[in-house]
Amino acid sequence: MRRSLPLALAGLLIGSFASAEESPPKAPPPAGASVPAAPKAPAKKIRKAKKARKRDPKAPVANSPGFQILAGGVSRVWVEISQKVDITEHKAEGRIAYRMKGVSVPTRTNRLPLETMFFQTPVGRVLLAELDDGDVDLVIELKQPSTPSYKLVETEGGVTLQVDFPAPAAGSQPKPAAPKQARAEGAMR
């Protein structure tokens, strides 16, 4: 039985190579005969991309958002912007957005969401979203209602938008479950 397995596999390989060979070339059509047109290659599927807008090299640029828990349980979300811009706050249930006028986010990875759901904070997720009118929103999704404060801090490279959330009230958020060690200890015995 063991000797026949390698032979069977070899036969399958040889058979697959033989069927993969090209067929012999066809003879040219007789003179005067109409030649059918060669089939066209299938058209490439054109991916619907967002309208590429031309970015002004002097326009402000936003970098990826950041997150930090400060002393006392205060949570800070920030984003660095290359120039001072106008910022407006927009609140909705479970979400706060800070619109930055005329800003772009040219690097795709800077638009990826920053997940903060595993921290003791009212912030669940943070992301930069480009809008069609040439603005960018710093979108902060909340796990629980909270009233943040924001400010612009001038830096050497431009400005930083800082959004501070107060510490969550004690008992308002369930703590992450501790790993069950009883099972592990029982399995080791």
Buried (B, 14 or more C-beta within 10 A) or exposed (E): EEEEEEEEEEEEEEEEEEEEEEEEEEEEEEEEEEEEEEEEEEEEEEEEEEEEEEEEEEBBBBBBBBBEBEEEBBBBBBBBBBEEBEBEEEEEEEBBBBBBEBBBBEEEEBBEBBBBEEBBBBBBBBBBBBEEEBBBBBBBBBBEEBEBEBEBEEEEEBBBBBBBBBBBEEEEBEEEEEEEEEEEEEEEE
